[in-house]
Amino acid sequence: MTSRTAHTMDKKAIRQFATSARTKLIAAIEQRAFELGIERGSIKEPEIHQGGFRINGGFYADYQIKQREHLIEEIKTHGFDEMIEKIAYTLIRGSTGSLPCVSWK
C-alpha cells in the first residue's frame, strides 16, 4: 500500500466518523429540544412555577425560559430543521474550531 492509498483511506475514515458524529449530535440536539417541549411541528406550553418552569418532566430555572423563548422565535422565523442544523454547526465549530464542552441543563 502506498502512502497515497493510506492517505485516501484515512480521509474516508475521517469523513465517515464526521458524518456519524454529526448525525449523533443532531439527534442529541433534537432530544434536548424535545425535553424543552419543542418538536418538529409542535411546541408545548410550559407550566410556570416560582423560580422556573416545568415541561416534559423536567424543571428549569427562570433564566432558561428566556432562552427557550428565543429558540422558539428562531424556529418560527427559520424553521425547526434549519435551527437544528445551525445549532449543530455552532457546536461543532465552537469559538476554537473544536467541539466545546456543553452543559445541557
C-alpha positions as CSV (number, residue, x, y, z in Angstrom):
1,M,0.0,0.0,0.0
2,T,1.4,3.4,-0.9
3,S,1.3,6.4,1.3
4,R,-1.2,8.0,-1.2
5,T,-3.6,5.0,-0.7
6,A,-3.2,5.2,3.1
7,H,-3.9,8.9,3.0
8,T,-7.1,8.3,0.9
9,M,-8.3,5.6,3.3
10,D,-7.7,7.9,6.3
11,K,-9.8,10.6,4.6
12,K,-12.6,8.2,4.0
13,A,-12.5,7.1,7.7
14,I,-12.5,10.7,8.8
15,R,-15.4,11.5,6.6
16,Q,-17.4,8.5,7.9
17,F,-16.5,9.5,11.5
18,A,-17.5,13.1,10.9
19,T,-20.8,12.1,9.3
20,S,-21.6,9.7,12.2
21,A,-20.7,12.3,14.8
22,R,-22.8,14.9,13.2
23,T,-25.8,12.5,13.0
24,K,-25.4,11.7,16.7
25,L,-25.1,15.4,17.6
26,I,-28.2,16.3,15.7
27,A,-30.1,13.5,17.4
28,A,-28.9,14.8,20.8
29,I,-30.0,18.4,19.9
30,E,-33.4,17.1,18.8
31,Q,-33.7,15.2,22.1
32,R,-32.8,18.3,24.1
33,A,-35.4,20.3,22.2
34,F,-37.9,17.6,22.9
35,E,-37.1,17.8,26.6
36,L,-37.9,21.5,26.4
37,G,-41.2,20.8,24.8
38,I,-40.1,21.7,21.2
39,E,-40.6,19.2,18.4
40,R,-40.8,19.5,14.6
41,G,-44.4,20.8,14.1
42,S,-45.3,21.3,17.8
43,I,-44.3,23.4,20.8
44,K,-45.7,22.6,24.3
45,E,-46.6,25.3,26.8
46,P,-44.5,25.1,30.0
47,E,-46.1,25.1,33.5
48,I,-44.8,28.2,35.1
49,H,-43.7,27.9,38.8
50,Q,-42.0,30.2,41.2
51,G,-38.3,30.0,40.3
52,G,-38.7,28.4,37.0
53,F,-40.9,26.2,34.8
54,R,-41.7,22.5,34.3
55,I,-42.1,20.8,31.0
56,N,-41.9,17.1,29.9
57,G,-41.0,16.1,33.5
58,G,-38.0,18.4,33.8
59,F,-37.8,21.6,35.9
60,Y,-35.8,24.5,34.6
61,A,-34.7,27.8,36.1
62,D,-36.3,31.2,35.4
63,Y,-33.5,32.4,33.2
64,Q,-33.9,29.3,30.9
65,I,-37.4,30.3,29.9
66,K,-36.0,33.3,28.1
67,Q,-33.5,31.1,26.3
68,R,-36.4,28.7,25.3
69,E,-38.5,31.6,24.1
70,H,-35.6,32.9,22.0
71,L,-35.1,29.4,20.5
72,I,-38.9,29.2,19.7
73,E,-38.8,32.6,18.0
74,E,-35.8,31.5,15.9
75,I,-37.6,28.3,15.0
76,K,-40.7,30.2,13.9
77,T,-38.5,32.5,11.8
78,H,-36.2,30.0,10.2
79,G,-37.8,26.6,10.7
80,F,-37.1,23.6,13.0
81,D,-34.6,21.8,10.7
82,E,-32.6,24.9,9.9
83,M,-32.2,25.8,13.6
84,I,-31.1,22.3,14.5
85,E,-28.5,22.4,11.7
86,K,-27.4,25.9,12.9
87,I,-27.0,24.7,16.5
88,A,-25.1,21.6,15.4
89,Y,-22.8,23.7,13.2
90,T,-22.2,26.2,16.0
91,L,-21.4,23.4,18.5
92,I,-19.0,21.7,16.1
93,R,-17.2,24.9,15.2
94,G,-17.2,26.5,18.6
95,S,-15.0,29.5,19.1
96,T,-11.9,27.5,18.7
97,G,-12.9,25.3,15.8
98,S,-13.4,22.2,18.1
99,L,-16.4,20.7,19.9
100,P,-16.8,22.6,23.1
101,C,-18.0,21.1,26.4
102,V,-21.6,22.0,26.6
103,S,-23.9,21.9,29.7
104,W,-27.4,21.0,28.5
105,K,-29.0,21.7,31.9
